[in-house]
Each structure stands twice: as C-alpha cells, then as structure tokens.
Amino acid sequence: MLKDFSPIVIEEKEKTAQYVDYEIDLEIKNVLEGRGIKKFYKYQKEAIEKILANKNVIIMAPTAAGKTECYLIPSINAARKGKRSLLIYPTKALATDQLKRFKEFSIFGIKTEIYDGDTPAHIREKIRNEPPHCLITNFDMLHFILLNNRLWKKFFSSLKYVIIDEAHSYCGIFGCHVANIIERLERITKEYGQELNYILSSATIGNPLEFCRELVGKNDFQVIEAEGCPRGKIIHYIINQPDESIVSTAIKVAKEINKKTIIFGNSHNLVERISYLANKLDFSIQVYRAGLTPEKRREIEKDFAEGRINCIAATSALELGIDIKDADVAILAGFPGSVTKTKQRIGRVGRKNQTSYAIFIAKQSPLDQYYATNPSQYLEGSPENCYASKYNESIRKLQLIAAAKDKPIKSEELQGEDLELIKKATEERYLKEFKGLYFTTKKGTILARTISLRGTNKKIDIIDQQTKKKIGERETSLAIGELYEGAIYLLGGKRYLVQTIDLEKNFAYVREIEEEEDWNIYTQAYKQKELEIIQTLSQQKIDDLLIEYGKIYVQNTVDRYAIKNIYTNQTLAINNLKTPLTYNYYTYGFWLDLANYLELKREELEGLHAFEHITISMMGAISGVDQSEIGGISYPTGRIIYYEGIEGGTGACFPIIRNYKKCVEMALDRLKKCDCIEGCPKCIFSPQCGNDNKYLNKEMAIEIAKKILKIK
C-alpha cells in the first residue's frame, strides 16, 4: 500500500487489556454493564479510590482509554449524597456526547443537564432554579455563570467536584483566561463554604504538576497515568513528498486507501483547502472545524459514525474525545506541532481489533522534517509541557474587572500588580471605589460580559460587502496577516476576497469569490517586525550561556503578500499593500548574546539569522507552543530575541528556556540531516521571514549550534 509514495513503514503491535478486580455500587455497576463495561483497568481503580478520598488528581490517558468512568462513578456517588459536580468540556460537541453517559443514571433520580450557549432561555432559567446534580458546561459559559453567581446559590452551596476534561487543551492564551476563571470560581464557592475537589483528565503531558499549579492554583495534585488499556494493531506510514503540496498529497492518499478516514490539518485554512480541492476532483471530503454551527457539527459526527460520510478533513476540534465510533485511517497533513497532539490524533484509530493506519505526511518545514527523519521520536518522543500563566497583563485586567462584577473586590484582596491593574481600570472608569470596595461601573459590566476567552478582546469583524452582515471575526493580531486588502480568506467552505480593512474601526469588508474565479490560488502575508527590550526581569545560565527574560515591545507590519498555487505552493506573484497594516503590543520574551561565540563577520550574522529561524521551528516540540505564538529576530550585535507573539504574553517562554539546550540539539540534527547545500524550506527557511529568507547561512548555523552545545 502507498508504494508510489515510498513511505517509511513502522508497525505498532496490538496491546492487550490488563484488568483488576474492583467492586463498586451494584446499581452503578448494572448501568455500566449495560454499556459493556464489566471490568476496570488498574489506573481507573487508582483514580476512583483517590477521588473518593478527596484528593485532587490529574488523569493522563490516551483517547478512548476510559477516563470518563474515573470521574463518573465519584460524581454519581456524590449526587446520591446530595452533592453536586461541575463538568467542564472544551467543546459543545464533546459535552453533548458525555451527556448521554450521565443521563443513563437518571433512573436513580440523578439529574444531569447541559448549560451552554445552545441551551434555550426557558431551560436555562429552569436549571438555575432547580440545578441538577451534574452540570455540564464550558469555560465560556462558566464565565457568565460566575458573573451571575447570585442566581446559582443553590448549586454553589452544594458543589463538591470540579471536573476539567481534556485539560491539555487549556494551554496558551485560552489557558490564561481559564486560570483566572478558576480563581474566580474558588473566590465565589468559598463564600458558600465549599472546599472543591478538582479532577483533571488530559493527554500525557511533560509537566502535569506544574501545569495543575498554574491552571488551578493548587500544589497538592496527584498524577495518575493510564496503564493496561487495549489497542489494535496500527501500521504507520511516514511520507515525505518534496514535489507537491501537502493538500494534494493528503487527497491522493485518502483516495487510494478509500477507508473511513480523518485527515487532520493544523489550521482551518488548510482543511478548507483540502476539502475545496478534493471536491473539485470529485472526491467528497467534509470539513469539521470550529466556526461551524453546532447543528452542522453534530450532523457530520452522526453521518461519519453511521457511515454516510467516509472522509473528514478536521482541525484539532476532532482530536478531543467526541464519540464518532471507529475510524480506519488517520492522516496527519503536517506534524501537529507536538508529540502530545500527534498521539491524540492517532488515537482516533486502533480501537477495533482489525488493523488500522496512521499516515504522517511531512511538510517542507524544519519541524516536520525533523520527525520525518527521526521516526522513533515521532512515535515515542517525550511529551511536551503545557503552560497557562494567569498573569498576562491584558487578560488579568479583564478578569479582575469580571471578578469585581462577580462580587465587589475588597482592597485587602489586592497586592502588587493586581492593585496597579485595579487602579488603572478605575481610572478608565471600568470600576469605581467606595469604602474600600471596588464595583463595576456600567461600562465595566458591559466589558465583563463581552470578554473573549480566545484572546485579549481585540477583534476585527468580517462583513460581507453585499449583505452588510457580519459573517465572522478574527483577533486583530492575526487579522493583519489574514484580512489585508487582496487576501483570499476561507470561511465555512466559501472563498472571500478582502476588499478593505480598517484597524481603527475594527472591521474588514469581503466579497464572496465566484465558484470558478481563481480557484487554484491562495495568498500568504509577509510580516516585518521591530522589537525593543523594555525591562529585564530575570537571568539564568545554561552552561556559560546567559539567558535573560523580560518585557518587550513588538511592532508587526504586513506590507506585502504572495499569491501561490494551491497544488505546488509555487509563488506566482508578490503584491505590495497600498497601506501597510501595523499592530503594536507589549509582551514577554528572552534573549541571548552570542558575540563571544562570533567575530560578527557577515557570514556569521547570516548564520545567526538561520539559527534563529530553525530554533523557533523546533520550539513547539519542546514546549507545546504553537508556532504562531513565538517570534524572533537576530541582530548584527550577535543578539537573538525570542518573544511570545500574544499581547501580554502567555507564559510560553518558561518551558522553552528550561529546554533551550534540547531545542538547539534538535536544530543541529535537522541542519546536519538536510540534504540541501545552502538552505531550504526543510531547514532554515521560514514563511514568516521579513527578509524573504535572504541573508542566511546554513553552515554557520551549524557552527553556532555546535559552539553552544560545546561540540567540536
């Protein structure tokens, strides 16, 4: 199979189940046996016992390994004693899927309800007045529940368990918001005299205790790792196709195999392109991603589970534990950015006894090529770290305003930066102070109700020029690289041409592109950046290399864009923007001065530029950081600055600094194994380079890496 692609083939053998004896309540046992669950894995028993002993736990297990039962059983036990559980899922689809499992216990009088954006108003009121034993929601809705916590007194006064499923998905900017919301939850429930127990379930991550401390604010978590879970045989194929785009390769592979297939892409743009081109070639591929209506997502899930759809192109929205039954094939159209995400995506197959297939199609990028040439690392590499700092300045101020709406903040609750942020919010008239208490003003209440948990609250509305209706929105920091005049923007399976964008008024006008108009091209922005170090906050050494960390001012400018062929990625034209788009912000980063390693000759500075590119490419693999969240720049002085590409920062730099040496080792491996002479997209070229990947020197980058690692 797939002989035309000359793949590397690795066989992962079947794993048999390892069960232990464990007696549970007879009524719960009968319900589970009705679903075919008659035995427990060792880790399930350990998790249930620790939860019942009031321990805070994080359960790390692969997809479909039975994590739900670990917290379902304690939740049902608690419900029978009059205690309540709050179950938080990252997607509405996953919440709906989990509701079915809890509803099976309604025969014992145990009520479970979903309370989210799709819940009708009259049902919401009923739930608030008579809260269920198990309330299923998401962090977006929990934010609003806390704002209106007085309506939830009955629920909060009997809340025992807080269950956070797929906890690894709360990494980065979303995690910053979530950490603040959990702090707000603790603040409200303490008013009702409740001591909460936290149960987190997650894919395997490298720093579970540290991550729990950052996300939940508690130091006493216990880690439980899944053992003894069964799995069918999986045959892995690693395809490295240099002569065509990843889009066309993914379609050809799916077409040849012709089994029940999920194609995973790393962006909504990529999966839309895969579906669009496949349908042009008379091969039906359905798109599954965030941004589709809940009804559409559920329709796709049902049709795929029941066999009416044979192939889906999906983003990470389908990595999570939504029940779509078994897939035969998982195609990874590009490395997902981390070993953890790779395992999540592969976990979608291999659940049946028959052989399944996992196919990794490597892009012409350094990180993809690193794993294509190190296949054992692709399958068995160490899991990445997760991070979630609640002290992003922009987000922290928003969440403090929200906390004041939850319940007025006493001045004695505040110290340090929080006090400064509260004073700033008061000066901006979001808050008012009265007798040592901070209340929200009308302006502050409106802001609290409109906080976006996926960013820092600065958005561009996307408006259809013909209908004048809003059809979407995008973070301003991302919009300058996606919604510039002349850009082709994909949304909901349709292609739009951007007519104009106004960053001051926060809108972009687009028009739908006719079906046959320029259907085989896409656009890509070029960004220029300028950095200024504002403040040094800490220093540390790796051997004799000094790494400094601090606050940074960033100016990003998009001044031109490329038009590219959808099949080959070939650049057809480069157009300049009439009015460049600029986005400025403060963030955090780290820097190192390599002047002691260099004589600062031209070829060495070109090597420094190449070294900066390739180390950034490797950072996702050591930290779980999305590449869009990290930027960098090198200077003629021998300095490199790496920075968090989100306003206010995310905490992403901390795991990178700790693992920087590993990052350099991976960069050196890729540089030495790449078969090019002077550099190429597989090693030192970066699509984000403001210099069009000029002034690069591969050989000097190798020498710089060797000097840092003290290799002769």
TANOR-V695804 format. One record per pair of residues at least 6 apart in sequence whose C-alpha atoms are under 6 Angstrom apart, sorted by sequence separation. I is the first residue (numbers start at 1). GAP is how many residues later the second one is. D is the distance in Angstrom with one decimal. If there is no record, write none. Layout:
BEGIN
<<I:GAP:D> <I:GAP:D>>
END
This chain:
BEGIN
<<89:6:5.8> <213:6:5.5> <265:6:5.5> <303:6:5.5> <336:6:5.9> <350:6:5.3> <362:6:5.1> <425:6:5.9> <426:6:5.6> <432:6:5.6> <451:6:6.0> <463:6:5.4> <489:6:5.8> <501:6:5.9> <540:6:5.9> <541:6:5.9> <564:6:5.4> <620:6:5.7> <634:6:4.4> <371:7:5.2> <432:7:5.4> <463:7:4.3> <489:7:5.1> <501:7:4.1> <540:7:5.4> <564:7:4.5> <633:7:5.8> <431:8:5.5> <462:8:5.6> <463:8:5.8> <488:8:5.6> <500:8:5.6> <539:8:5.8> <563:8:5.9> <564:8:5.4> <633:8:5.5> <685:8:5.7> <431:9:4.4> <462:9:5.8> <488:9:4.8> <500:9:5.4> <539:9:4.4> <563:9:5.5> <632:9:5.4> <275:10:5.1> <430:10:5.9> <431:10:5.2> <462:10:5.0> <487:10:5.8> <499:10:5.5> <538:10:5.9> <563:10:5.2> <632:10:4.2> <430:11:5.5> <462:11:5.2> <487:11:5.3> <499:11:5.2> <538:11:5.3> <562:11:5.7> <631:11:5.7> <632:11:6.0> <461:12:4.5> <486:12:5.3> <498:12:4.3> <537:12:5.7> <562:12:4.4> <631:12:5.3> <430:13:5.5> <460:13:5.5> <485:13:5.1> <497:13:5.4> <536:13:5.9> <537:13:4.7> <561:13:5.6> <630:13:5.7> <430:14:3.9> <460:14:5.3> <485:14:5.4> <496:14:5.9> <497:14:5.4> <536:14:4.3> <561:14:5.5> <630:14:4.8> <631:14:5.9> <459:15:5.5> <485:15:5.1> <496:15:5.3> <535:15:5.4> <560:15:5.5> <629:15:5.5> <630:15:5.1> <459:16:4.4> <460:16:5.6> <496:16:4.3> <535:16:5.1> <560:16:4.1> <629:16:4.5> <458:17:5.9> <459:17:4.9> <495:17:5.9> <496:17:5.2> <534:17:5.4> <560:17:5.2> <458:18:5.7> <495:18:5.5> <534:18:5.3> <559:18:5.4> <305:19:4.7> <533:19:4.6> <679:19:5.5> <20:20:5.9> <112:20:5.4> <305:20:5.2> <532:20:5.7> <678:20:5.7> <19:21:5.5> <20:21:5.9> <111:21:4.9> <116:21:5.6> <328:21:5.8> <532:21:5.1> <559:21:4.5> <19:22:4.6> <20:22:5.6> <48:22:5.3> <111:22:5.4> <112:22:4.7> <113:22:5.4> <114:22:4.6> <115:22:5.3> <327:22:5.3> <531:22:5.6> <558:22:5.6> <47:23:5.9> <112:23:5.9> <114:23:5.9> <301:23:5.7> <531:23:4.8> <558:23:5.2> <128:24:5.9> <131:24:5.9> <397:24:5.7> <530:24:5.9> <557:24:5.5> <116:25:5.7> <287:25:5.8> <289:25:5.7> <319:25:5.7> <411:25:5.3> <530:25:5.1> <557:25:4.3> <609:25:5.7> <44:26:5.5> <285:26:5.2> <286:26:4.8> <287:26:4.9> <288:26:4.6> <289:26:5.4> <319:26:5.3> <410:26:6.0> <529:26:5.5> <556:26:5.6> <247:27:5.4> <285:27:5.4> <287:27:5.9> <331:27:5.9> <334:27:5.6> <410:27:4.7> <529:27:4.6> <556:27:5.3> <289:28:5.8> <328:28:5.1> <329:28:4.8> <330:28:4.8> <331:28:4.7> <332:28:4.7> <333:28:5.2> <334:28:5.2> <409:28:5.5> <528:28:5.8> <555:28:5.9> <329:29:5.8> <331:29:6.0> <332:29:6.0> <334:29:5.4> <408:29:6.0> <409:29:5.1> <528:29:5.0> <555:29:4.4> <408:30:5.4> <527:30:5.5> <554:30:5.6> <408:31:5.1> <527:31:4.6> <554:31:5.4> <526:32:5.8> <553:32:6.0> <623:32:5.5> <156:33:5.9> <335:33:5.4> <553:33:4.5> <623:33:5.8> <167:34:5.9> <168:34:5.5> <526:34:5.6> <552:34:5.7> <157:35:5.1> <161:35:5.9> <163:35:5.9> <165:35:5.9> <166:35:5.5> <167:35:5.0> <404:35:5.6> <405:35:5.7> <488:35:5.9> <526:35:5.4> <552:35:5.3> <160:36:5.2> <161:36:4.9> <162:36:4.9> <163:36:4.7> <164:36:4.8> <165:36:4.9> <166:36:4.6> <179:36:4.5> <404:36:6.0> <487:36:5.8> <525:36:4.2> <551:36:5.9> <552:36:5.3> <161:37:5.9> <163:37:5.8> <524:37:5.5> <551:37:4.5> <524:38:5.2> <550:38:5.6> <523:39:5.6> <550:39:5.8> <523:40:4.6> <549:40:5.8> <522:41:5.9> <523:41:5.9> <549:41:4.2> <271:42:5.4> <522:42:5.3> <548:42:5.4> <340:43:5.5> <521:43:5.4> <548:43:5.4> <595:43:4.8> <339:44:5.6> <465:44:5.4> <481:44:5.5> <521:44:4.7> <547:44:5.8> <594:44:5.0> <462:45:5.9> <464:45:5.9> <465:45:5.5> <521:45:5.1> <547:45:5.1> <593:45:5.6> <594:45:6.0> <618:45:5.9> <402:46:4.9> <460:46:4.6> <461:46:4.5> <462:46:5.0> <463:46:4.9> <464:46:5.2> <465:46:5.5> <520:46:5.3> <593:46:4.3> <460:47:4.9> <464:47:5.8> <592:47:5.7> <88:48:6.0> <90:48:5.9> <592:48:5.7> <84:49:4.6> <85:49:4.8> <86:49:5.1> <87:49:4.7> <88:49:5.1> <89:49:5.2> <262:49:5.8> <264:49:5.9> <266:49:5.9> <591:49:5.5> <84:50:5.8> <88:50:4.8> <260:50:4.8> <261:50:4.7> <262:50:4.9> <263:50:4.6> <264:50:5.0> <265:50:5.3> <591:50:4.3> <260:51:6.0> <262:51:6.0> <264:51:5.6> <590:51:5.9> <590:52:5.5> <615:52:5.8> <589:53:5.5> <614:53:5.9> <79:54:5.5> <589:54:3.9> <588:55:5.9> <589:55:5.8> <588:56:5.8> <587:60:5.3> <395:61:5.9> <586:61:5.7> <587:61:4.5> <588:61:5.4> <585:62:5.5> <586:62:5.7> <587:62:4.7> <261:66:5.9> <260:67:5.4> <260:68:5.2> <261:68:4.6> <262:68:5.0> <263:68:4.6> <264:68:5.0> <265:68:5.3> <261:69:5.9> <264:69:5.8> <614:70:5.4> <613:71:5.8> <84:74:5.8> <85:74:5.8> <610:74:5.3> <83:75:5.3> <84:75:4.6> <85:75:5.9> <83:76:6.0> <84:76:5.7> <85:76:4.6> <86:76:4.9> <87:76:4.7> <88:76:5.0> <89:76:5.4> <83:77:6.0> <85:77:6.0> <610:86:5.2> <609:87:6.0> <606:89:5.2> <607:89:5.8> <606:90:4.4> <607:90:4.4> <611:90:4.9> <606:91:5.0> <610:91:5.9> <607:93:4.4> <607:94:4.3> <604:96:5.8> <234:116:5.9> <232:118:4.6> <231:119:5.7> <232:119:5.7> <231:120:5.6> <232:120:5.7> <232:121:4.9> <234:121:5.8> <236:121:5.9> <238:121:5.9> <233:122:5.0> <234:122:4.8> <235:122:4.9> <236:122:4.8> <237:122:4.7> <238:122:4.9> <239:122:4.8> <240:122:5.3> <234:123:5.4> <236:123:5.7> <56:141:5.6> <58:141:6.0> <60:141:5.9> <62:141:5.6> <56:142:4.9> <57:142:5.1> <58:142:4.5> <59:142:4.6> <60:142:4.8> <61:142:5.3> <56:143:5.9> <58:143:5.6> <60:143:5.2> <60:144:5.0> <528:162:4.8> <527:163:5.3> <57:164:5.1> <56:165:4.9> <57:165:4.7> <58:165:5.1> <59:165:4.8> <60:165:4.9> <61:165:4.8> <57:166:5.9> <59:166:6.0> <215:173:5.9> <214:174:5.9> <211:176:5.9> <206:177:5.0> <205:178:5.1> <206:178:5.0> <207:178:5.2> <205:179:5.6> <206:179:4.6> <205:180:5.7> <43:183:5.3> <43:184:5.9> <18:210:4.5> <180:210:5.6> <17:211:5.2> <179:211:5.4> <17:212:5.1> <176:212:5.1> <17:213:4.3> <175:213:4.7> <176:213:5.2> <16:214:4.7> <176:214:4.5> <15:215:5.0> <171:215:5.6> <15:216:4.9> <171:216:5.4> <172:216:5.5> <14:217:5.6> <171:217:5.5> <14:218:4.6> <14:219:4.2> <13:220:4.8> <12:221:5.8> <272:221:6.0> <12:222:5.1> <11:224:4.5> <10:225:6.0> <10:226:5.0> <9:227:5.7> <9:228:4.8> <94:228:4.9> <8:229:5.6> <7:230:5.7> <8:230:5.0> <7:231:5.2> <7:232:4.7> <384:238:5.5> <385:238:4.8> <384:239:5.0> <385:239:5.8> <384:240:5.2> <367:250:5.8> <367:251:5.7> <394:254:5.6> <393:255:5.2> <392:256:4.9> <392:257:5.5> <147:258:5.9> <147:259:4.5> <146:260:5.8> <389:261:5.9> <389:262:5.2> <177:276:5.8> <174:279:5.8> <174:280:5.1> <337:283:5.5> <338:283:4.9> <63:284:5.4> <338:286:5.6> <370:300:5.5> <365:316:5.5> <366:316:4.7> <364:317:5.6> <365:317:4.4> <366:317:4.6> <364:318:4.8> <245:322:5.4> <245:323:4.9> <244:324:5.0> <173:477:5.6> <172:478:5.5>>
END
